[in-house]
Amino acid sequence: MITVFFQISIVLFVYSAAWFVISLLVKRNDIADIAWGLGFSLVCVYLFLTQPHQVVSSVLYVLVVIWGLRLSLHIYMRSRNKPEDFRYRQWREAWGNTFYWRSYLQVYLLQAFFLFVISSPIVLASVSSSSAWSWFTSIGIAVWIFGFFFQAVADYQLSVFVRQRKDKSEIIQSGLWKYSRHPNYFGEILMWWGIFIIVLPLKYGIFFIISPLTLSFLLVFVSGIPMLEKKYESNTAFQAYKKRTPALIPKMWD
């Protein structure tokens, strides 16, 4: 098991370095968002090609590749022909002369570390000797499907809203966004808790709760909700929306 984890760490190290080089060529760091989903897909492809095929691991490969490719494609389409995302643009301005090494360390190498931690249940399943279908597999898949639906629908609703709005200060408050300020993040968190449920009966499975906990922490307290909502601090419509709508878990009742 340790050998496979080491191999994945090397793969992700090289992967992050490659995307850093690409970012220098295209002069924008927000391509790291595209690299995020593709990185998980790369882990799955590597494990599929190098490890014995088992039931649970094969299920995880399919689920994660579907999620990773859809997410990266969505982000690519969203950012195409647009300026660099405001978060990365602010860092570019704030870092000044230290921009290059801080970009590599704080964007790409740090992303590789989180990729490694969050994808760890997939690695566990690929090397497990007890990888058989169970009720945990069924429950985990059901949770994942529900989360995938939530994220995909929320992303679609947001993309339609952004194309149709006449004023950039307008904020989406319809569809799934009526019940949660970040339904896409809610869906993503559910998917990774579903993956944890799938690997839970495997040997050492309980320890890999670190995966959904890390993702949940990042989205709720670090790079997800806080950074996005800071952008709307002076938006009165958003502040009113914020008072009546929960940040993450949908409130589908009055």
C-alpha positions in Angstrom: 0.0 0.0 0.0 2.8 2.5 0.9 4.4 1.9 -2.4 1.3 2.8 -4.3 0.7 5.9 -2.2 4.3 6.9 -3.0 3.8 6.4 -6.7 0.7 8.6 -6.6 2.6 11.3 -4.8 5.2 11.3 -7.5 2.6 11.4 -10.3 0.9 14.4 -8.6 4.2 16.2 -8.1 5.0 15.9 -11.8 1.4 16.8 -12.7 1.5 20.0 -10.6 4.8 21.1 -12.0 3.5 20.6 -15.6 0.5 22.8 -14.9 2.7 25.4 -13.3 4.7 25.6 -16.5 1.5 25.8 -18.5 0.3 28.7 -16.3 3.5 30.6 -17.1 3.0 30.1 -20.8 -0.7 31.2 -20.8 -0.1 33.9 -18.1 -3.0 32.9 -15.8 -3.1 30.9 -12.6 -6.8 30.1 -12.7 -6.1 27.1 -14.9 -5.4 25.4 -11.6 -9.2 25.1 -11.2 -9.3 23.1 -14.5 -6.4 21.0 -13.3 -8.3 20.1 -10.1 -10.8 17.7 -11.5 -8.4 16.4 -14.1 -5.9 15.5 -11.4 -8.4 13.1 -9.8 -9.1 11.6 -13.2 -5.4 11.1 -13.7 -5.1 9.3 -10.3 -7.9 6.9 -11.4 -6.4 6.2 -14.8 -2.9 5.5 -13.3 -4.4 3.1 -10.7 -6.5 1.4 -13.4 -3.4 0.8 -15.5 -1.2 -0.3 -12.7 -3.3 -2.1 -10.1 -5.5 -5.3 -10.2 -9.1 -4.6 -11.1 -11.5 -5.0 -8.3 -15.2 -4.3 -7.8 -15.0 -1.3 -5.4 -12.0 0.3 -7.0 -13.6 0.0 -10.5 -16.7 1.7 -9.2 -14.7 4.5 -7.7 -12.7 5.0 -10.9 -15.9 5.4 -12.9 -17.5 7.8 -10.4 -14.5 10.0 -9.9 -13.6 10.2 -13.6 -17.2 11.3 -14.4 -17.1 13.9 -11.7 -13.6 15.1 -12.5 -14.1 15.5 -16.3 -17.5 17.2 -15.9 -16.1 19.7 -13.4 -13.0 20.5 -15.4 -15.0 20.9 -18.6 -17.5 23.1 -16.8 -14.8 25.4 -15.4 -13.0 25.5 -18.8 -16.3 26.6 -20.5 -17.0 29.1 -17.8 -13.5 30.8 -18.0 -13.0 30.6 -21.7 -12.4 34.0 -23.3 -12.6 35.7 -19.9 -10.0 37.4 -17.8 -8.2 35.5 -15.0 -10.4 34.7 -12.1 -10.5 37.6 -9.5 -9.0 35.4 -6.7 -5.9 34.6 -8.7 -5.6 38.1 -10.1 -5.5 39.5 -6.5 -2.8 37.1 -5.6 -0.8 38.0 -8.7 -1.0 41.7 -7.7 -0.3 41.1 -4.0 2.7 38.7 -4.4 4.7 41.1 -6.6 8.3 39.9 -7.0 7.6 36.7 -5.2 4.8 35.7 -7.6 6.5 32.8 -9.4 7.7 30.8 -6.5 4.6 31.5 -4.4 2.4 30.5 -7.4 4.2 27.2 -7.6 4.2 26.5 -3.8 0.8 28.0 -2.8 -1.2 27.1 -5.8 0.2 24.1 -7.7 2.2 22.2 -5.1 -0.4 22.8 -2.4 -3.1 21.6 -4.8 -1.1 18.4 -5.4 -1.0 17.8 -1.7 -4.8 18.2 -1.4 -5.3 16.0 -4.4 -3.2 13.4 -2.7 -5.1 13.6 0.6 -8.6 13.7 -1.0 -8.0 10.9 -3.5 -6.6 8.6 -0.8 -9.8 6.5 -0.5 -9.4 5.6 -4.2 -5.8 4.4 -3.6 -7.0 2.4 -0.6 -9.6 0.6 -2.7 -7.1 -0.1 -5.5 -4.8 -2.0 -3.1 -7.5 -3.6 -0.8 -7.8 -7.4 -0.7 -11.3 -7.2 0.6 -12.8 -5.0 -2.2 -16.2 -6.6 -2.8 -19.7 -5.1 -3.3 -21.6 -4.4 -0.1 -24.5 -2.4 1.3 -21.9 0.3 1.9 -21.2 0.4 -1.8 -24.9 0.8 -2.7 -25.5 3.5 -0.1 -22.3 5.4 -1.0 -23.2 5.3 -4.7 -26.7 6.7 -3.9 -25.2 9.5 -1.9 -22.7 10.2 -4.7 -25.4 10.3 -7.4 -27.5 12.7 -5.3 -24.5 15.0 -4.8 -23.5 14.8 -8.5 -27.1 15.8 -9.5 -27.0 18.7 -7.1 -23.6 20.0 -8.3 -24.3 19.5 -12.0 -27.7 21.1 -11.9 -26.5 24.0 -9.8 -23.6 24.6 -12.1 -25.9 24.5 -15.1 -28.4 26.9 -13.5 -25.7 29.3 -12.7 -24.2 29.3 -16.2 -27.6 30.0 -17.7 -28.1 32.9 -15.2 -24.8 34.4 -15.9 -25.4 34.4 -19.7 -28.9 35.9 -19.4 -28.4 38.6 -16.7 -28.2 42.2 -17.8 -26.4 43.6 -14.8 -23.2 42.0 -13.3 -24.4 43.0 -9.8 -27.4 40.6 -10.1 -27.1 37.4 -8.2 -28.8 34.1 -8.8 -31.6 33.3 -6.3 -33.6 30.7 -8.2 -33.5 27.0 -8.8 -31.3 25.2 -6.3 -29.7 28.5 -5.4 -33.0 29.5 -3.8 -32.3 26.9 -1.0 -28.5 27.2 -0.7 -26.0 29.9 -1.5 -23.6 27.3 -2.6 -25.5 24.2 -3.8 -22.7 23.2 -6.1 -20.3 22.9 -3.1 -23.0 21.0 -1.2 -23.1 18.5 -4.0 -19.4 18.1 -4.2 -19.1 17.5 -0.5 -21.8 14.9 -0.7 -20.0 13.1 -3.5 -16.8 12.7 -1.4 -18.7 11.6 1.7 -20.4 9.0 -0.6 -16.9 7.8 -1.7 -15.9 7.5 1.9 -19.0 5.4 2.7 -18.0 3.1 -0.2 -14.5 2.4 1.3 -15.6 2.4 4.9 -15.9 -1.4 5.2 -12.3 -1.9 3.8 -9.4 -2.5 6.1 -8.2 0.9 7.5 -11.2 2.5 5.7 -12.3 4.5 8.7 -9.0 6.4 8.7 -9.7 7.8 5.3 -12.4 10.0 6.6 -9.6 12.5 6.3 -10.6 12.8 2.6 -14.2 14.2 2.9 -13.2 16.1 6.0 -10.4 17.9 4.2 -12.6 18.7 1.2 -15.4 19.9 3.4 -13.0 22.1 5.4 -11.5 23.7 2.2 -14.9 24.5 0.7 -16.6 25.8 3.8 -13.7 27.6 5.6 -10.8 28.3 3.1 -10.9 28.5 -0.7 -14.6 28.0 -1.3 -17.4 29.9 0.4 -15.3 32.6 2.2 -13.3 33.7 -0.8 -16.4 33.8 -3.1 -18.6 35.7 -0.6 -15.9 38.2 0.1 -16.4 39.4 -3.5 -20.0 40.4 -2.6 -19.4 42.2 0.7 -20.7 45.4 -0.8 -23.5 43.9 -2.8 -26.7 44.8 -0.9 -28.8 42.2 -2.9 -26.4 39.5 -1.9 -26.4 40.6 1.8 -30.2 40.3 1.8 -30.0 36.9 0.1 -27.4 35.8 2.7 -29.7 36.6 5.6 -32.5 34.3 4.4 -30.5 31.6 2.6 -28.2 29.0 4.3 -24.6 28.9 3.1 -24.4 25.2 2.3 -27.1 22.8 3.5 -30.2 23.5 1.5 -33.2 24.8 3.4 -36.2 23.5 1.4 -38.8 24.6 3.8 -40.0 27.9 5.2 
